[in-house]
């Protein structure tokens, strides 16, 4: 009996040695967040259980609860992770013409869309319909960051209402284009990015008929591009 027990322990140790490598606390947490992002990007949080996340990550249900306390906390952590990665990529360029800087920022944005598809999709689609509470704050925060980055690229400190509305409408178009591109990928990325910049220029031109300040911005951008 004793020999069988010893042999069983030995086999257990050997089996453990062939299992997954031991992860640090941060690595395990990041692994769970990535699994959650993959799920939240395709299904509503209400349709996903802690067991689903645990199965995707190859972890136990108890471990998910240990790190996050519950599904909502995990969802918020996943959204915050995606938003942080995007904010790092969108540090504004410091050199070049305004539209050139904006082109660089847009290319970095689509770098995130392509490299972190699950995070991007979860950020825009995965949350509650009303985007209330912490989830709404995260999404609104990243949109405000994007607006600030665009204004910085255009050398505008405080936008007038027409310009603000124009830029937010363009940002909504960029988000929609990103989701469509991930779903279909039937337009080359450089062409899509160029199309979106052209859209913005046309929107500036139209907005300039309603607001002299935006009209002057359009004229300045046109002159700098020509120069």
HELIX and SHEET records of a PDB file:
HELIX    1   1 UNK A    2  UNK A   17  1                                  16    
HELIX    2   2 UNK A   25  UNK A   40  1                                  16    
HELIX    3   3 UNK A   45  UNK A   47  5                                   3    
HELIX    4   4 UNK A   50  UNK A   57  1                                   8    
HELIX    5   5 UNK A   61  UNK A   68  1                                   8    
HELIX    6   6 UNK A   71  UNK A   89  1                                  19    
HELIX    7   7 UNK A   98  UNK A  115  1                                  18    
HELIX    8   8 UNK A  117  UNK A  125  1                                   9    
HELIX    9   9 UNK A  133  UNK A  153  1                                  21    
HELIX   10  10 UNK A  161  UNK A  184  1                                  24    
HELIX   11  11 UNK A  189  UNK A  208  1                                  20    
HELIX   12  12 UNK A  212  UNK A  226  1                                  15    
END                                                                             
